[in-house]
Amino acid sequence: MYPDHTLQIVFSPTNTTRKVLQAILRGMGQESWSELDLTYPRPLRDTARNQGDTEELVLIGMPVYAGRIPALARERILSCVKGTG
């Protein structure tokens, strides 16, 4: 059983990673979800979200090149995502 709310955090310059995450969510039976898109630059206040103590499933997706994630993706995710568990 999955929580009622799911968050998709994605860095997907070509939209392929986004499509894969959405297929995973649909396969899990999720009909709707929120998205935090880290692909394009925007002020931190626009991408940061309230990450309280609520139970929420979070799927994070980004491309991997030669076994590494893009440096820009790493920088953006570390600057605006904080976990509690």
Secondary structure, DSSP 8 states (H G I E B T S, - for coil): ---S-EEEEE--TTSHHHHHHHHHHHHTT----EEEE-SS---HHHH-----S---EEEEE---BTTB--HHHHHHHHHH-----
